Amino acid sequence: MRRLKRDPLERAYKRGFLYGIAGKSKELCPYEGEKQFNWNNGWREGFDARCAGETGIAGIHRLSENHAFG
């Protein structure tokens, strides 16, 4: 069986963050269950960063700063 290279929950969070910082709708979440929970948390963090004016590199820096995954 093929081994996953990335943690799927981490990946859902990061994708949600990128959607939030881009100003996309929260309704576009492609996941269900636990992945949806992580995606929504990422979206919320990204949306907060966007509202704080941290777009572009500043927003991406915030992503790596808040969630330094293994």
SULLIN-V689266 format. One line per field, one symbol per residue. ss: DSSP state (a for helix, b for strand, c for the rest). burial: I if it has 16 or more other ideal C-beta (glycine too) atoms within 10 Angstrom, else O. A space follows every 10 residues. Layout:
ss = ???
burial = ???
//
This chain:
ss = cccccccaaa aaaaaaaaaa accccaaacc cccaaaaaaa aaaaaaaaaa acccccaaaa aaaaaacccc
burial = OOOOOOOOIO IIIIIIIIII IOOOOOOOIO IOOOIOIIII IIIOIIIOIO OOOIOOOOII OIIOOOOOOO
//
